[in-house]
């Protein structure tokens, strides 16, 4: 499958990598935006290669790494999980 950057009506852009991860994890963009727009926990991430700060936004068991200044979702991962299947069930 081929992925391209997509900008949504809410002003956020999903990069190629995050879209690939959503497919691998069996998640939708709507689920990702729940974490991005209404996180229960936010903490600093590593800066990108240009030095722009990133942050991790967490909701339930999902963590999304974003470059907030660009409204760009970079990647998504299970937060605090040691292993999960494609539907998010504990392995």
C-alpha positions in Angstrom: 0.0 0.0 0.0 1.2 3.5 -0.8 0.7 6.3 1.8 0.8 10.1 1.4 0.6 12.9 3.9 -3.1 13.8 4.6 -4.3 17.0 6.2 -7.7 16.8 7.9 -10.3 19.5 8.4 -9.2 19.9 12.0 -5.9 21.2 10.7 -3.8 18.2 11.7 -1.7 16.3 9.2 -0.9 12.6 9.4 2.5 11.7 8.1 3.2 8.6 6.0 4.7 6.6 9.0 1.7 7.3 11.3 -0.7 6.1 8.7 1.3 2.9 8.2 1.3 2.3 12.0 -2.5 2.9 12.2 -3.0 0.2 9.6 -0.6 -2.2 11.3 -2.4 -1.6 14.7 -5.9 -1.9 13.2 -6.8 1.7 14.3 -8.6 4.6 12.6 -7.6 8.2 12.3 -10.6 9.0 14.5 -9.1 7.0 17.4 -5.8 8.7 16.9 -7.4 12.1 17.0 -9.0 11.2 20.3 -5.6 11.0 21.8 -4.2 14.1 20.0 -7.1 16.4 20.8 -8.1 15.2 24.2 -5.0 13.6 25.9 -5.1 12.5 29.5 -1.3 12.8 29.7 1.2 14.8 27.7 4.9 14.7 28.0 8.0 15.9 26.0 9.4 13.7 23.3 12.7 13.8 21.5 13.1 16.7 19.1 12.9 16.0 15.4 16.0 16.1 13.2 15.6 19.9 12.8 15.4 20.5 16.5 11.7 21.2 16.7 10.2 19.9 19.9 7.9 16.9 19.9 5.5 15.7 22.5 3.7 12.5 23.3 0.0 12.7 23.8 -1.6 9.8 25.6 -5.3 8.7 25.9 -6.0 5.3 27.5 -3.5 2.8 26.0 -2.6 4.9 22.9 0.3 7.3 22.6 0.8 9.6 19.6 4.0 11.5 18.9 3.3 14.9 17.5 5.2 18.0 16.3 2.6 20.3 17.8 4.0 23.5 16.1 3.3 21.9 12.7 0.1 20.1 13.8 1.8 16.9 12.5 1.2 13.4 13.9 4.5 11.5 13.5 3.8 8.0 14.9 1.5 6.1 17.1 2.2 3.3 19.6 0.6 1.4 22.5 1.4 3.3 25.7 2.7 1.2 28.6 2.1 -2.1 26.7 4.7 -4.9 26.5 2.9 -6.5 23.6 -0.5 -6.3 21.8 -2.1 -7.9 18.9 -3.5 -5.9 15.9 -6.8 -5.2 17.8 -5.1 -3.8 20.9 -5.7 -6.9 23.1 -2.9 -7.7 25.5 -0.8 -10.4 24.1 
